[in-house]
Amino acid sequence: MAERERATALRRRGSQRRADIQQAALSLFTERGYDATSMREIAEHIGITKAALYYHFDSKEAIILSLFQENMHELDDLLDWAERQPLTPELCSDFLGRWIAHGARQGLRTMRFAVANHAALRTVLPLRQGGPLERVDRAAQLLLGPGAPLHDRLRVRMALLSVPNAVLAARGTEATEDDILAIAAQEATLLVGNLFPAPRLPVREQAPE
């Protein structure tokens, strides 16, 4: 039992170290630029050796790829959950709220990196099937069902892209994550109009005082 608990603790520490590396790299890439940031600087930023960094990731490209893959997996989990539910106005409201919250919580830093490093991103993540736009298409079909008019499909797609739109609009301003989440939800609400109720954002857990 003790060995099993020790192994679990080691996996947990490894998972946390991996997440620390991802977030440190993303912050440095966004602030300094992807090309101008080295693996050594990422290691120094979180106080680990280059050897420890390379244990988890063998390149900057691997760090970025892992972030985007994890983001896509989380969207897939959300889509899979919604597809198991009956299609109702309440589900549409719930789903869109969760989609927006995910974008603001998990995808926001990734999108800020993408805006600041779009040229480098095209090299690291060449356009291919199975990316974010495929998820947007799948989500729009889920929310509207088959045979929806083009006008409605475009409105829903734009609502699903409300967080990236807000991130682009917020560039160079003092907008916080909460500001971006709020304006994205407002934009999505205006776009879906009479199609289904306004997106219902999940309740955010309050940090203990």
C-alpha positions in Angstrom: 0.0 0.0 0.0 2.8 2.4 0.9 4.5 1.8 -2.5 1.2 2.4 -4.3 0.7 5.7 -2.4 4.2 6.7 -3.2 3.8 6.0 -6.9 0.5 8.0 -6.9 2.2 10.9 -5.2 5.0 10.8 -7.8 2.6 10.8 -10.7 0.7 13.7 -9.1 3.9 15.7 -8.7 4.9 14.8 -12.3 1.6 16.0 -13.6 1.8 19.3 -11.7 5.4 19.8 -12.9 4.3 19.3 -16.5 1.4 21.8 -16.0 3.9 24.3 -14.5 6.2 24.0 -17.5 3.3 24.4 -19.9 2.0 27.6 -18.2 5.5 29.1 -17.8 6.3 28.4 -21.5 3.0 29.9 -22.6 3.6 33.1 -20.5 7.1 33.5 -21.9 6.1 32.8 -25.5 3.3 35.4 -25.2 5.5 38.1 -23.5 8.8 37.6 -25.3 7.8 35.7 -28.5 8.1 32.0 -29.3 11.3 32.3 -31.3 13.0 34.5 -28.7 12.4 32.1 -25.8 14.8 29.2 -25.2 14.3 26.0 -23.3 16.9 27.2 -20.8 14.8 30.3 -20.0 11.7 28.2 -19.5 13.6 26.0 -17.0 15.0 29.0 -15.2 11.6 30.7 -15.0 10.2 27.9 -12.8 13.5 27.1 -11.1 14.3 23.6 -12.5 17.2 22.2 -14.4 17.2 21.8 -18.2 17.5 18.0 -17.6 14.3 18.1 -15.5 12.6 20.1 -18.3 13.7 17.7 -21.0 12.4 14.8 -19.0 8.9 16.1 -19.7 9.3 17.9 -23.0 12.0 17.5 -25.6 11.4 20.8 -27.4 9.4 24.0 -27.4 7.2 22.5 -30.2 6.3 19.6 -27.9 5.1 22.0 -25.2 2.8 23.9 -27.6 1.6 20.7 -29.2 0.7 19.2 -25.8 -1.3 22.4 -24.8 -3.4 22.3 -28.0 -4.0 18.6 -27.8 -5.2 18.9 -24.2 -7.5 21.7 -25.2 -8.9 19.7 -28.1 -9.4 16.7 -25.8 -11.4 18.8 -23.3 -13.6 20.1 -26.1 -14.2 16.6 -27.3 -15.2 15.5 -23.8 -17.7 18.4 -23.7 -19.1 17.5 -27.1 -19.4 13.8 -26.2 -21.3 14.8 -23.0 -23.7 17.0 -25.0 -24.4 14.4 -27.6 -25.6 11.9 -25.0 -28.3 14.4 -23.8 -31.7 15.1 -25.4 -31.6 18.2 -27.6 -33.5 20.8 -25.7 -33.3 24.6 -25.3 -31.9 24.1 -21.8 -29.1 21.8 -23.2 -28.2 24.4 -25.8 -27.9 27.1 -23.1 -25.9 24.8 -20.8 -23.6 23.6 -23.6 -22.9 27.1 -25.0 -22.2 28.4 -21.4 -19.7 25.5 -20.8 -18.1 26.1 -24.2 -17.5 29.8 -23.4 -16.3 29.1 -19.9 -13.9 26.5 -21.2 -12.5 29.0 -23.7 -12.0 31.7 -21.1 -10.6 29.3 -18.5 -8.5 26.8 -20.4 -8.1 28.3 -23.9 -7.6 31.9 -23.1 -3.8 31.8 -22.6 -3.4 29.5 -25.6 -5.3 32.0 -27.7 -3.3 34.9 -26.5 -0.2 33.0 -27.4 -1.7 32.3 -30.9 -2.5 35.9 -31.5 1.0 37.0 -30.5 2.8 34.2 -32.4 0.6 33.4 -35.3 3.6 32.9 -37.8 5.4 30.5 -35.4 2.2 28.7 -34.7 1.7 27.9 -38.4 5.0 26.1 -38.3 4.4 24.2 -35.1 0.8 23.3 -35.8 0.3 23.1 -39.6 -3.3 23.3 -40.7 -4.9 19.9 -40.7 -8.2 18.2 -40.1 -9.2 17.6 -36.5 -8.5 21.2 -35.3 -10.7 23.8 -33.5 -12.8 24.6 -36.5 -13.9 21.0 -36.8 -15.1 21.2 -33.2 -17.0 24.4 -33.9 -18.7 22.7 -36.9 -19.6 19.7 -34.7 -20.9 21.9 -32.0 -23.0 24.0 -34.4 -24.6 20.8 -35.8 -25.3 19.5 -32.3 -27.0 22.8 -31.2 -29.1 23.2 -34.3 -29.8 19.7 -35.5 -30.0 18.8 -39.2 -31.3 21.1 -42.0 -30.8 24.4 -40.2 -30.9 27.5 -42.4 -27.5 29.0 -43.3 -28.2 32.2 -41.4 -28.8 30.3 -38.2 -25.7 28.1 -38.7 -23.5 31.2 -39.1 -25.0 32.9 -36.0 -24.3 29.8 -33.9 -20.8 29.4 -35.3 -20.1 33.1 -34.5 -21.4 32.5 -31.0 -19.1 29.6 -30.6 -16.2 31.8 -31.6 -17.1 34.6 -29.2 -14.1 34.0 -26.9 -11.4 34.1 -29.7 -13.2 37.3 -31.0 -13.1 38.8 -27.5 -9.4 37.9 -27.1 -8.6 39.6 -30.4 -10.6 42.7 -29.4 -8.9 42.8 -26.0 -5.4 42.8 -27.4 -3.5 45.9 -26.2 -6.1 46.7 -23.5 -6.2 46.2 -19.8 -9.1 43.6 -20.1 -9.0 40.8 -17.6 -10.0 37.1 -18.0 -13.4 38.0 -16.3 -13.9 40.9 -18.7 -13.3 38.6 -21.7 -15.6 36.0 -20.4 -18.4 38.5 -19.7 -18.2 40.2 -23.2 -18.0 36.8 -24.9 -21.1 35.7 -23.1 -22.9 38.9 -24.1 -21.8 38.5 -27.7 -23.0 34.9 -27.8 -26.4 35.9 -26.3 -27.0 38.5 -28.9 -26.0 36.1 -31.7 -28.2 33.2 -30.7 -31.1 35.5 -30.3 -34.4 33.6 -30.5 -32.8 30.3 -31.3 -32.4 29.2 -27.6 -31.9 30.8 -24.2 -28.8 32.8 -23.3 -25.7 30.7 -22.5 -25.8 29.6 -18.9 -22.3 30.0 -17.5 -21.2 27.4 -14.9 -20.8 28.7 -11.4 -17.2 29.5 -10.7 -15.7 28.1 -7.5 -14.6 30.9 -5.1 -11.0 30.7 -3.8 -10.9 30.2 0.0 -10.2 33.4 1.9 
